[in-house]
């Protein structure tokens, strides 16, 4: 599965474009490991490799992540990261609140 097809690459704002929006910025894509609890929501993209957004892992945090690294990662059962084909964009604030309500630490 292609994690960031052309239409998503073109739709994602450039890095730092959402700074004035803060947590009201939209996360346009959701990537996840089907065999673990890690999820990445991207709200910005440098057009080549680096994404910015909300990362759900051991805790909930905003940060940068590499598309190339995600494409090479495998979960505990050897499954690759996938893009959620049914995900509907949400703000970073909505996502953060959703995960915090489920007990994830900030």
Order of alpha helices (4+ residues) and beta strands (2+ residues): alpha-beta-beta-beta-beta-beta-alpha-beta-beta-alpha
